[in-house]
Amino acid sequence: MTGVSETKRVTLQELKNKMAEFSKERDWDQFHSPRNLLLALVGEVGELSEIFQWKGEVPRGLHDWKEEEKQHLGEELSDVLLYLVRLSDICGVDLDEAVLRKLELNAIKYPVKHHGSGSSSSSSV
């Protein structure tokens, strides 16, 4: 992996490939056991949590956040995603397939409830 891609969109497969190449180039595969990756993922979730820890409830879109805060948030979210993608790859889980299956299962578990006109529906999720 020689640099950041110029494209604005990326697939899970591309992320998986980039992470595998990145790790191979640095000889990190020896450290990327499922356990180690999970612990690293948990650590990154902790760092993500710290961003929100003392802010109380924040509005959608984070309109009152400084640009630097939003950039930091993006970096921590990216760390979580990258470790998750790497963990799924090392465990042999097709994340594309798994996430679509999970969405289907959730649709069955939490069906849309139709209420009379004027009523608002509540979410179980």
N, CA, C and O of each residue as an XYZ file, in Angstrom:
500
protein
N       0.865     -1.174      0.000
C       0.000      0.000      0.000
C       0.904      1.228      0.000
O       1.590      1.501      0.985
N       0.903      1.942     -1.074
C       1.861      3.023     -1.230
C       1.293      4.394     -0.940
O       2.049      5.364     -0.905
N       0.023      4.513     -0.734
C      -0.539      5.822     -0.450
C      -2.041      5.769     -0.351
O      -2.659      4.709     -0.449
N      -2.608      6.931     -0.156
C      -4.051      7.050     -0.018
C      -4.670      7.116     -1.401
O      -4.189      7.836     -2.276
N      -5.723      6.372     -1.585
C      -6.412      6.342     -2.867
C      -7.096      7.678     -3.138
O      -7.543      8.350     -2.209
N      -7.174      8.053     -4.381
C      -7.838      9.293     -4.774
C      -9.344      9.121     -4.872
O     -10.077     10.109     -4.928
N      -9.815      7.885     -4.892
C     -11.250      7.671     -5.012
C     -11.951      8.039     -3.712
O     -11.369      7.946     -2.632
N     -13.192      8.454     -3.828
C     -13.956      8.867     -2.660
C     -14.789      7.727     -2.087
O     -15.293      7.845     -0.970
N     -14.945      6.649     -2.807
C     -15.744      5.509     -2.361
C     -14.857      4.274     -2.283
O     -13.932      4.105     -3.078
N     -15.151      3.419     -1.316
C     -14.367      2.197     -1.160
C     -15.315      1.086     -0.712
O     -16.259      1.327      0.040
N     -15.055     -0.109     -1.176
C     -15.870     -1.256     -0.772
C     -15.196     -1.965      0.400
O     -14.020     -1.738      0.684
N     -15.947     -2.815      1.067
C     -15.362     -3.623      2.135
C     -14.262     -4.521      1.583
O     -13.242     -4.726      2.242
N     -14.456     -5.056      0.387
C     -13.438     -5.903     -0.238
C     -12.150     -5.125     -0.481
O     -11.055     -5.638     -0.248
N     -12.282     -3.887     -0.950
C     -11.090     -3.058     -1.171
C     -10.384     -2.764      0.150
O      -9.156     -2.803      0.223
N     -11.159     -2.469      1.193
C     -10.555     -2.236      2.512
C      -9.831     -3.478      3.005
O      -8.717     -3.399      3.523
N     -10.478     -4.628      2.836
C      -9.859     -5.892      3.244
C      -8.534     -6.092      2.523
O      -7.532     -6.448      3.145
N      -8.526     -5.864      1.212
C      -7.306     -6.033      0.420
C      -6.228     -5.034      0.833
O      -5.057     -5.395      0.948
N      -6.618     -3.793      1.053
C      -5.654     -2.762      1.454
C      -5.063     -3.076      2.829
O      -3.864     -2.898      3.043
N      -5.895     -3.540      3.756
C      -5.402     -3.874      5.089
C      -4.464     -5.081      5.033
O      -3.446     -5.111      5.724
N      -4.805     -6.069      4.213
C      -3.940     -7.248      4.078
C      -2.586     -6.839      3.495
O      -1.542     -7.285      3.971
N      -2.608     -6.000      2.477
C      -1.359     -5.536      1.852
C      -0.541     -4.685      2.835
O       0.674     -4.849      2.949
N      -1.217     -3.784      3.534
C      -0.568     -2.917      4.514
C       0.137     -3.749      5.586
O       1.282     -3.473      5.944
N      -0.554     -4.762      6.089
C       0.001     -5.628      7.137
C       1.160     -6.467      6.616
O       2.170     -6.635      7.300
N       1.011     -6.996      5.393
C       2.064     -7.825      4.799
C       3.330     -7.011      4.585
O       4.427     -7.485      4.879
N       3.189     -5.781      4.074
C       4.344     -4.926      3.822
C       5.133     -4.631      5.093
O       6.344     -4.415      5.038
N       4.462     -4.621      6.222
C       5.103     -4.298      7.498
C       5.421     -5.535      8.333
O       5.905     -5.428      9.460
N       5.144     -6.722      7.763
C       5.360     -7.990      8.457
C       4.575     -8.049      9.775
O       5.074     -8.532     10.791
N       3.343     -7.548      9.730
C       2.482     -7.530     10.917
C       1.567     -8.748     10.998
O       0.905     -8.946     12.016
N       1.514     -9.564      9.954
C       0.617    -10.727      9.975
C       0.875    -11.612     11.196
O      -0.051    -12.208     11.745
N       2.122    -11.690     11.609
C       2.469    -12.512     12.772
C       1.763    -12.050     14.045
O       1.578    -12.841     14.971
N       1.372    -10.791     14.099
C       0.716    -10.244     15.283
C      -0.802    -10.211     15.164
O      -1.500     -9.975     16.150
N      -1.312    -10.446     13.957
C      -2.739    -10.287     13.717
C      -3.532    -11.572     13.947
O      -4.158    -12.114     13.036
N      -3.485    -12.035     15.176
C      -4.344    -13.155     15.573
C      -5.732    -12.588     15.863
O      -5.861    -11.394     16.135
N      -6.766    -13.417     15.809
C      -8.102    -12.917     16.148
C      -8.145    -12.217     17.507
O      -8.747    -11.152     17.640
N      -7.511    -12.811     18.506
C      -7.510    -12.220     19.852
C      -6.854    -10.844     19.855
O      -7.412     -9.895     20.407
N      -5.688    -10.725     19.251
C      -4.983     -9.449     19.230
C      -5.768     -8.376     18.483
O      -5.823     -7.222     18.907
N      -6.368     -8.770     17.376
C      -7.160     -7.804     16.618
C      -8.399     -7.367     17.391
O      -8.772     -6.195     17.363
N      -9.028     -8.303     18.074
C     -10.196     -7.951     18.882
C      -9.812     -6.976     19.990
O     -10.517     -5.994     20.222
N      -8.706     -7.237     20.672
C      -8.272     -6.337     21.734
C      -7.917     -4.952     21.185
O      -8.205     -3.937     21.819
N      -7.304     -4.915     20.029
C      -6.999     -3.629     19.397
C      -8.287     -2.901     19.024
O      -8.386     -1.685     19.185
N      -9.270     -3.645     18.525
C     -10.572     -3.067     18.181
C     -11.240     -2.466     19.410
O     -11.763     -1.353     19.357
N     -11.221     -3.204     20.517
C     -11.809     -2.709     21.763
C     -11.099     -1.431     22.219
O     -11.742     -0.489     22.683
N      -9.785     -1.405     22.085
C      -9.026     -0.206     22.429
C      -9.442      0.987     21.595
O      -9.572      2.096     22.113
N      -9.653      0.767     20.309
C     -10.085      1.855     19.420
C     -11.502      2.312     19.753
O     -11.796      3.504     19.675
N     -12.376      1.391     20.120
C     -13.729      1.778     20.548
C     -13.634      2.647     21.802
O     -14.400      3.597     21.964
N     -12.692      2.317     22.688
C     -12.460      3.142     23.868
C     -12.041      4.553     23.492
O     -12.536      5.522     24.067
N     -11.131      4.676     22.528
C     -10.701      5.996     22.072
C     -11.861      6.757     21.446
O     -11.985      7.967     21.631
N     -12.705      6.057     20.711
C     -13.897      6.673     20.127
C     -14.838      7.164     21.231
O     -15.399      8.256     21.139
N     -15.002      6.352     22.264
C     -15.868      6.718     23.383
C     -15.380      7.964     24.102
O     -16.181      8.784     24.550
N     -14.064      8.103     24.212
C     -13.493      9.267     24.902
C     -13.905     10.581     24.248
O     -14.054     11.596     24.928
N     -14.085     10.563     22.950
C     -14.472     11.783     22.238
C     -15.820     12.288     22.747
O     -16.030     13.496     22.855
N     -16.729     11.371     23.057
C     -18.080     11.738     23.482
C     -18.240     11.790     25.003
O     -19.269     12.244     25.505
N     -17.240     11.331     25.726
C     -17.367     11.081     27.164
C     -17.948     12.250     27.946
O     -18.853     12.031     28.751
N     -17.490     13.443     27.759
C     -17.925     14.568     28.594
C     -18.762     15.579     27.829
O     -18.970     16.697     28.300
N     -19.244     15.196     26.657
C     -20.019     16.127     25.839
C     -21.511     16.079     26.123
O     -22.249     16.940     25.645
N     -21.973     15.103     26.883
C     -23.413     14.963     27.060
C     -24.039     14.522     25.750
O     -23.363     13.967     24.884
N     -25.326     14.772     25.609
C     -26.016     14.408     24.366
C     -25.595     15.388     23.274
O     -25.532     16.595     23.508
N     -25.310     14.870     22.089
C     -24.902     15.737     20.979
C     -25.914     15.599     19.844
O     -26.471     14.520     19.640
N     -26.157     16.688     19.102
C     -27.149     16.632     18.019
C     -26.607     15.904     16.798
O     -25.398     15.862     16.572
N     -27.499     15.342     16.028
C     -27.110     14.734     14.753
C     -26.404     15.761     13.884
O     -26.770     16.936     13.870
N     -25.407     15.316     13.174
C     -24.668     16.206     12.291
C     -23.553     16.964     12.982
O     -22.672     17.517     12.323
N     -23.584     16.995     14.294
C     -22.538     17.639     15.101
C     -22.246     19.060     14.623
O     -21.088     19.453     14.489
N     -23.306     19.824     14.369
C     -23.167     21.162     13.781
C     -22.357     22.120     14.647
O     -21.734     23.045     14.125
N     -22.357     21.913     15.955
C     -21.624     22.831     16.833
C     -20.197     22.352     17.135
O     -19.506     22.957     17.955
N     -19.755     21.284     16.486
C     -18.390     20.787     16.693
C     -17.429     21.535     15.784
O     -17.787     21.942     14.678
N     -16.212     21.710     16.261
C     -15.150     22.300     15.442
C     -14.738     21.291     14.376
O     -14.913     20.085     14.546
N     -14.199     21.791     13.295
C     -13.769     20.916     12.196
C     -12.712     19.926     12.665
O     -12.705     18.773     12.234
N     -11.819     20.370     13.545
C     -10.777     19.478     14.063
C     -11.392     18.326     14.865
O     -10.899     17.200     14.817
N     -12.465     18.613     15.596
C     -13.140     17.570     16.374
C     -13.786     16.547     15.448
O     -13.723     15.344     15.699
N     -14.404     17.030     14.385
C     -15.023     16.122     13.415
C     -13.965     15.278     12.708
O     -14.187     14.095     12.448
N     -12.829     15.872     12.401
C     -11.750     15.128     11.753
C     -11.228     14.046     12.691
O     -10.999     12.915     12.261
N     -11.037     14.378     13.965
C     -10.580     13.394     14.950
C     -11.597     12.257     15.069
O     -11.223     11.086     15.131
N     -12.870     12.605     15.101
C     -13.929     11.591     15.147
C     -13.831     10.665     13.935
O     -13.930      9.446     14.074
N     -13.637     11.238     12.757
C     -13.494     10.432     11.544
C     -12.321      9.484     11.609
O     -12.408      8.348     11.143
N     -11.224      9.942     12.183
C     -10.038      9.093     12.320
C     -10.302      7.916     13.251
O      -9.914      6.785     12.956
N     -10.964      8.182     14.377
C     -11.255      7.102     15.329
C     -12.293      6.128     14.771
O     -12.172      4.919     14.964
N     -13.307      6.647     14.084
C     -14.278      5.760     13.426
C     -13.573      4.881     12.394
O     -13.884      3.697     12.264
N     -12.634      5.459     11.670
C     -11.876      4.707     10.666
C     -11.047      3.608     11.308
O     -10.981      2.495     10.787
N     -10.409      3.912     12.442
C      -9.636      2.881     13.139
C     -10.521      1.703     13.521
O     -10.125      0.548     13.361
N     -11.709      1.989     14.022
C     -12.643      0.924     14.406
C     -13.019      0.089     13.184
O     -12.987     -1.141     13.231
N     -13.370      0.756     12.102
C     -13.760      0.044     10.883
C     -12.613     -0.805     10.344
O     -12.821     -1.954      9.956
N     -11.412     -0.250     10.318
C     -10.280     -0.982      9.762
C      -9.953     -2.230     10.583
O      -9.681     -3.290     10.019
N      -9.977     -2.109     11.902
C      -9.743     -3.302     12.726
C     -10.867     -4.319     12.557
O     -10.609     -5.523     12.548
N     -12.092     -3.861     12.424
C     -13.216     -4.775     12.226
C     -13.082     -5.532     10.906
O     -13.301     -6.742     10.852
N     -12.727     -4.826      9.865
C     -12.535     -5.456      8.555
C     -11.372     -6.444      8.607
O     -11.465     -7.544      8.063
N     -10.293     -6.059      9.251
C      -9.130     -6.956      9.357
C      -9.480     -8.203     10.165
O      -9.110     -9.315      9.788
N     -10.196     -8.015     11.279
C     -10.610     -9.146     12.111
C     -11.501    -10.104     11.327
O     -11.332    -11.320     11.412
N     -12.438     -9.567     10.573
C     -13.315    -10.439      9.785
C     -12.517    -11.218      8.745
O     -12.793    -12.392      8.499
N     -11.534    -10.571      8.138
C     -10.692    -11.228      7.139
C      -9.889    -12.361      7.778
O      -9.864    -13.472      7.249
N      -9.244    -12.095      8.893
C      -8.422    -13.098      9.568
C      -9.277    -14.268     10.049
O      -8.813    -15.408     10.077
N     -10.524    -13.987     10.426
C     -11.426    -15.047     10.893
C     -12.135    -15.763      9.749
O     -12.843    -16.744      9.978
N     -11.951    -15.283      8.516
C     -12.585    -15.923      7.368
C     -14.074    -15.640      7.265
O     -14.824    -16.448      6.720
N     -14.504    -14.501      7.783
C     -15.915    -14.113      7.719
C     -16.092    -13.135      6.569
O     -15.402    -12.118      6.501
N     -17.014    -13.440      5.668
C     -17.351    -12.540      4.575
C     -18.270    -11.471      5.154
O     -19.466    -11.700      5.331
N     -17.708    -10.308      5.446
C     -18.452     -9.257      6.125
C     -19.600     -8.727      5.267
O     -20.658     -8.383      5.794
N     -19.400     -8.659      3.951
C     -20.491     -8.239      3.058
C     -21.707     -9.139      3.248
O     -22.828     -8.671      3.451
N     -21.453    -10.435      3.177
C     -22.533    -11.413      3.308
C     -23.128    -11.381      4.714
O     -24.348    -11.421      4.876
N     -22.272    -11.309      5.724
C     -22.739    -11.335      7.113
C     -23.617    -10.134      7.445
O     -24.637    -10.278      8.117
N     -23.228     -8.957      6.980
C     -23.997     -7.764      7.319
C     -25.352     -7.763      6.600
O     -26.355     -7.336      7.172
N     -25.386     -8.233      5.371
C     -26.671     -8.304      4.666
C     -27.592     -9.335      5.312
O     -28.796     -9.106      5.431
N     -27.033    -10.461      5.724
C     -27.821    -11.472      6.422
C     -28.351    -10.918      7.737
O     -29.506    -11.155      8.090
N     -27.522    -10.186      8.460
C     -27.941     -9.616      9.738
C     -29.061     -8.599      9.551
O     -29.992     -8.544     10.355
N     -28.976     -7.801      8.503
C     -30.056     -6.861      8.206
C     -31.369     -7.587      7.928
O     -32.432     -7.144      8.364
N     -31.295     -8.703      7.201
C     -32.493     -9.504      6.923
C     -33.069    -10.080      8.214
O     -34.281    -10.056      8.428
N     -32.193    -10.595      9.068
C     -32.650    -11.135     10.353
C     -33.277    -10.050     11.220
O     -34.292    -10.290     11.875
N     -32.685     -8.868     11.232
C     -33.255     -7.768     12.003
C     -34.619     -7.343     11.470
O     -35.507     -6.983     12.243
N     -34.787     -7.385     10.147
C     -36.085     -7.036      9.557
C     -37.163     -8.013     10.006
O     -38.315     -7.627     10.205
N     -36.791     -9.267     10.163
C     -37.743    -10.273     10.652
C     -38.001    -10.070     12.139
O     -39.145    -10.120     12.590
N     -36.955     -9.846     12.879
C     -37.063     -9.694     14.335
C     -37.802     -8.416     14.721
O     -38.540     -8.397     15.705
N     -37.606     -7.358     13.953
C     -38.218     -6.063     14.241
C     -39.036     -5.608     13.033
O     -38.616     -4.709     12.305
N     -40.205     -6.224     12.813
C     -41.008     -5.855     11.638
C     -41.546     -4.427     11.771
O     -41.703     -3.898     12.872
N     -41.820     -3.831     10.626
C     -42.409     -2.503     10.592
C     -43.831     -2.605     11.125
O     -44.617     -3.450     10.696
N     -44.139     -1.732     12.063
C     -45.497     -1.701     12.611
C     -46.208     -0.505     12.018
O     -45.728      0.626     12.092
N     -47.358     -0.773     11.429
C     -48.138      0.306     10.830
C     -49.196      0.740     11.827
O     -49.956     -0.075     12.351
N     -49.228      2.045     12.077
C     -50.196      2.604     13.001
C     -51.196      3.412     12.221
O     -50.978      3.723     11.050
N     -52.273      3.747     12.851
C     -53.277      4.587     12.212
C     -52.690      5.927     11.823
O     -51.618      6.300     12.301
N     -53.383      6.658     10.956
C     -52.837      7.933     10.509
C     -52.690      8.896     11.677
O     -53.517      8.919     12.589
N     -51.642      9.680     11.637
C     -51.391     10.649     12.688
C     -50.585     10.113     13.844
O     -50.109     10.887     14.674
N     -50.420      8.805     13.920
C     -49.635      8.227     14.998
C     -48.184      8.104     14.562
O     -47.879      7.872     13.393
N     -47.316      8.265     15.521
C     -45.906      8.049     15.200
C     -45.523      6.657     15.655
O     -46.026      6.173     16.668
N     -44.656      6.021     14.933
C     -44.216      4.696     15.317
C     -42.953      4.796     16.120
O     -42.147      5.703     15.909
N     -42.768      3.874     17.041
C     -41.559      3.860     17.839
C     -40.664      2.735     17.372
O     -41.127      1.762     16.777
N     -39.400      2.871     17.641
C     -38.431      1.884     17.209
C     -38.009      1.012     18.382
O     -37.829      1.499     19.498
N     -37.854     -0.283     18.117
C     -37.340     -1.199     19.139
C     -35.835     -1.285     19.086
O     -35.213     -1.833     19.997
N     -35.238     -0.758     18.040
C     -33.792     -0.890     17.854
C     -33.100      0.368     18.297
O     -31.875      0.459     18.220
